[in-house]
Amino acid sequence: MKDLTSKLKLYAVTDSYWLNGRKLKDCVEEAILGGATMIQLREKELDNEAFISLGLEIKEVCKKYNVPFIINDNVDVFKAVDADGIHVGQSDMRADKVREIIGDNKILGVSAETVEEAILAEKMGADYLGVGTIFNTSTKPDAITVSKKTLAEICFAVDIPVVAIGGITSENMYELKNTLIDGISVVSAIFASKDITFSSKTLLSNMNRFRFDPSDYDSYIIDYDGTLLNSLDMWDDVCSRFLKSKGVKPVGDVDKETRCMTNDEAALYIRDKYFKDMDVDSLLDEMNIFIKNEYTNLLISDGALNFLNEIKRNHKLYLYTATSSLLVLDSLKKNGILNMFDKLFTSTTFNVTKVDGVGYKKIISDLGLNPRRTLILEDTPHALEGAFKSGACVCGVATKKNIKKYDQINPYMDYYIDLGWWK
């Protein structure tokens, strides 16, 4: 309905407590001149008459600079000033009821602290979410603090933009870099400042540095399974399903034991444990046929395709996968992306797993790449760790599985992105 992502980079929420006698109208204008991309009028101590009067003043400032103007909580004030939108909390009027009142063309923001609240708010018609409290704040001293892991999970769970709110400053906002947020919402970091315009400029500049910019890199080393191809579920129990197809009951958790192995290594492991008299190459052939029947029918996501199209224009792309090259080649052809990659590497090429980083280092060395101008895209925790060890820059691609291990993978990532951004 509305493209709000760019409007939510720096969301300024007012609180006259911090103004020290300055006029709010002037302070809002200073914030916008510094780069504030959306304004919310949040004045809890005012009665409706004063709230409306102040709202009409602030609306004119926002209109002058074409910045969306949002009213906090109060539907009556929202209607009286004909604001661009309204923001409600979990204890205010239900989001679906608010949507009925304001109509489809106005902006509806909703506060959330959990994945469940976020998903429900989106279903009820929210256009964006304000998630927090992220850091302890004097504005809401008793508010629940939302972890960075929960913040990332919320961003991944919904298709609408998300801003983080609560105690965010130009100093601590870097801690939110890999949380998938679209912007930050701040109160005192802007309105308590003696130089509001400068503070706004600093916050927006820092926020822009969060964003993944393809032009920062010359070359990309990209994983296939899970990162580009929707194959996560298929690989989860492929070895146990293969054994069952041969009438063999798996002993223990064979899928867990083989999770980080290449196909060749998995075949050797299965041969030694279940088929000692069988030639490992023959077993590998059987496994590859079994896998191929499922694998070649899998498709990459729309977001992954758009992402590849964007970065291919000015960059070298190299595919590095632990999957058999025969399987990958068939899949790349079926998805129409084989020609996007300048070269294909597999873990079997180097006879290593991804976890130690040796394969990445070998690719970078053999191709003469600059590690700090090379970005590796991976999704699994062990591969992200290995990518980190290579000395190159690392971009984690969010999935429904690695988002659950956010605290584990975050130290290895320079960026964390959701390829759904490129839909």
N, C-alpha and C positions, 0 to 999 in steps of 0.2 A: 504493500500500500504506500509506504513512504520509505525513501532512502535516507535513513537517519545516521548511518554509520559515521560519515564525515562530520556530522553535526554534534556528535557525542564525544569527540576527542577531549575537549576541555569544557566540562559542564560545571558552571559556577552556580552555587546555591547561596542565596543571601542569608545574612543574619546581622541585623543592625547592632547587635551587642558589640561587634568588633569595630564599629566605625568611629568611635571617639569624637562624636559631634559632626562628622562629615555627612553630607547628604547622600542617601543611598543612590539616588538617580545619577549623581556624578560618579560615584564609585562603580556602578554598573557600567557606565560608559567607558571608564578607564579600563575595566576588565575586558570589555569587548575590543577596545583598541589594542590591548595586549595579546588578544588571540582567543578569548573565551568564545566557544562555538555554540553554547546554549546557556540560557539563564533560567533559573527557577527562583521564584519569589516565595521564600519560606519565612514567614514572620508570625511565629506562634503567639506572640503577646498582643497582637492587634485584634480589635473587634472588626466585624465585617465592614462597617462603614469606612474605617481607616484603612483596612486591607484593600478595599476596592479603590479608594482614592490613590493609594500608593501604587496599586497595580496598574492603573491607567497611566501614571507617570512612567513607570518602568517599561510598559508596553511600547510607548512612543520611542523610547531609546532603542529598544530591540528592533522595532520596525525600521528605524532609521538605518540600521546596519544589517538588516535582513537576517537577524539571529532569532531562532525560535524562542518563544517566551512561554514558560510553564508556570502554572500555579500549583502550590503544594496543598494537597488534601481537600481544599474547600471548593465544592462543586458550585455553590452559590456565587462565590467570588469569581470563579472561572467563567461562569455564564455572564456575569455583570460586566467583566472587562473584555469578554470575547478573546480569551487567550488562545495561543496556538495549541495548548495542551494542558494536561493535569497529571500530577504524580500522586499516587496513593500508596500507603503502607499496608502491611498485613492486618493491622487493627482498624483500618479505615473501611469505607464502603467497598464491597466486593468489586473486583475489577470488571466482571461481566455486567454488573449493574451500572457502573460508571460508563462503560462503553455504550450502553443503551441510551444514557442521558446525553453524552457528548457527540454521538454519531461516529461514522466511520472516517470522516476526514480530519478529525482532530487527533493529536498525539496523546497516547496513554502510556505513562510510565508506571511501573509497579516495583516496589521493594521486595527483595527475596533474600533469604538466608540459607536455603537448602535447595537441593536439586528438585525435590518434590514441589516446593513452592514455585520455583522457576517454571517448571513444565506446566503447572496449573495456570499460572499467570499468562503464559503464552496462549494456552487454549482459551482463556477467557478474553483474549483480545488485546493483550499488552503489545505495544510497539517496541518497547525496550525495557530492560531491567536495571535497577540500581541494586547492586549486591554489596552487602557489608553488614556490620562494621568490619573493616579490614584491619585497621590499627586502632589502638585505644585513642579516644578522642574526648575532648572536653565538651563537644557539642552534644554527644549522647554518651555520657559516662557509664550508663548501665546497659548499654547495648551489647548483644552477643558478638563476639569476634569470630569472623568467618576465616577459615584457614585458606591459604593459597591453593591447596589441593581442591578444596570444595569450590573455590572460585573458578578454577579451571574446569572442574566437572560440570558446573552450571553452564559455563560458556559453551562447552562441547555438547551439552544436552539440548540446547535450544537453537532455533534458527533466527532469533531476533538479536539485535545488538545488546551488549552488556557493558555497563560502566561499574567500576569499583568505587566504593565510597567509604569514608570513615578514617580520619586521621592521616590522610595522604598529604605528603609534602614533596617538595622537589628533591629532598634528600632520600626519603625512604621509598619513593615510587619505583626505583629500579628493582626493588624486590618483586615487583609485579610483572616484570618483563615477559616471563614465559607462562602467563596465566590465560592467554587467549582473549584478554579484554579488548574492547573497542575504544575505551576511553576511561578517564577518571572524573569523578565528581568531587569537588572540593568546596569547603566553606572558608575556614580560617586561613588556609594557605593563600587565599586571594584577599579576602576582605579584612583580615587582621594586619595585612601588610601596609607599611608606610608608603610603599611605591607599588600600587596595585597593578599598573601597566607592566612594570618590569617583572613582577612576580608571575603574572599571567604569561608573559613571553617565555619566561624560563620553564614554566610547567608545560606549555605547549611544545617547546623545543625538545624537552626531555621525552614527552609523549611521542613525538614524531620519530625519535630515535628508537623507540620500541619496535616500530614497524619493520617487518622484513622487507628489504629493498633488493630485488634481484640484481640491480646494477652494481651492488657492492662486491660482486664476485665475478671471476672470469670463467670458472669451470664448475660443473656440478657432477658429483658421484652419487648416483641415485639407486637405492634399493628397489626391488620390484614387489615381492610378496608383502602384503600388508601396507606398504608405503604407497604404491600406485594401484596394485591389484587387490580386489576384495577377496582375498584368499585366506584370511585369518581362521575362519571356522573350519575350512577344509583341512588345514594342516594340523588342527588340534588333535585329532585322533586317527590320522591317516595310517600310522603303523599298526595300531590295534585292529583297524578295519581291514587292512591288508592281510594280517594273520588270520582273522576270522574268515576271510574269503577263501583261505586255503585250508580251512577246517582246523585251525590251531587256536587253542585258548591262550591268550596272553598271560604271562606270569608277571605280577607286579604292575607297575605303571610304565609300560614300554614307551608310551608317548612322551612322558616326562623325560625319560632317559635319553631319547633321541631328539629332543626339541631343538637343541643347538647344533645338531649334526648336519652335514651335507647328505645328499641322497646316497652317495657312495659309502660314507661312514655309517649311515643307518643300515644299509644293506649288509655291510660287514658285521655290524652288531647283531642284527637279526639272524644272519647265517650262523654266527658262532653260538648263539643262544638257542636257536630253534631248528636249524637245518645244517648240522655239522658236515654232512656228506654232500652238500650241494655246492656247486661252483658259484662263487660270489658274483661273477659277472652275469650268470644266468638268472640269479635271484634279483640282481639289480634291474635286468631287462624286464622281468615280471613286475617288479614294483613300479617301474616307469610306465609300463602299459596301464597298470591299475590306476596310477595317479593321473595319467594323461587323459583318461576318459572323463575325469571331472575337471581337471585343471584348464584344459583348453577351451572350456565353455565359460570360464569366468571372465568378467568384464572389469575394466578400470572405471573409476567413477568419473562423472562429468567434471567435477572439480579438478581431478588429476589431469584429465585431458586438457582442460583450459590452462592449467598451470604449465604443463609441458609446452603448449603452443606459445605461451608468453615468454618463457625463459629461453626457448630455442632460438628466438630471433637473433640474439646477440651473444650466445654462450655455447661452449662445448659441453655436451652431455654424455656422461659415461654411465652405463648400467653395471651394477655390481650386485650379484645375487648368489645365494647359497643353493639355489635350485638348479637342476640339470639344464645345461644350455639348450638341449633339444626341446625340453618342455617350454622353456622361456621363449625360444625362437618362434615356436608355433603360436604361443599366446600373443607375442608382440605383433605377429602378422595378423592374427585374428582381430586384434584391437586397432590395427592400422597405425601403429606407432614405431615399427621397427626402424624406419629411416630417420627417426628423430635422434637416435643415439649414434655418436661417433665411434663408439667401440663397446663391446660387451665383454665383461669379466665375470667369472664364477669363482666360488671358493675353491672348487676342484682345480682351477687353473694354478693356484698357488699351494694346493694341498694344506689349507689352513681353515680354521673356523673364523668367524668375524670377531669373536670376543677379544682376541689379543691385539687386534689392530694391524697385524702384519700385512694383510691383504691390501688395506687402504694405503699403507706406507709404500707398498710395492707399486701400486697403480700411480701414486703421486710421483714417485721416483722415476719410473719407466717413462712416464709421459712428460716429465720435466715441468710439473705443475708447481705453482707457488702455494704452499699449504694454507697460508692466511688469505689467499684469494680463491680458495677452493672450498665449496660447501658440500658437506655430505648429508644426504637426507636418509634417515632411518626411522624405524618404528619400534623394534623390540629393545628391551632394556639391555640385553647382552650386546647387541649390535651397536647401540648408542654408546655403550662403554668402550667398545673397540674403536669406534669412530673417534671418540675423544682422545684415545691413546695415540692416534695417528698424527696429531698436531694440527690437523685441518680444523676448520670451523664446522660446527655440527648443528643441524636443524632436525629436531624431532617432529615427526608428523603424527598428530593426535589420532588415536584410535580408541575404540570402546574398551580395549584391554590395557593399553599403556597408560591411559588416563587414571586408572585405578592404582598405578604405581608411580604417580606423579612425583612424590617425594624422593623416590629412588632414582628416577631418570633426570630430574631437573638439574643436578650438578653437572651433568655431561652436555647440556644443551646451550648453545648460543641463542637459538630461537626455538620456539615451539609453535607450530602452525596447524591450522585445520584446513585441509585442502577444499573443504566446503566453501571457503571464502571465494574460490575461483569458479563457483557454479555459474 
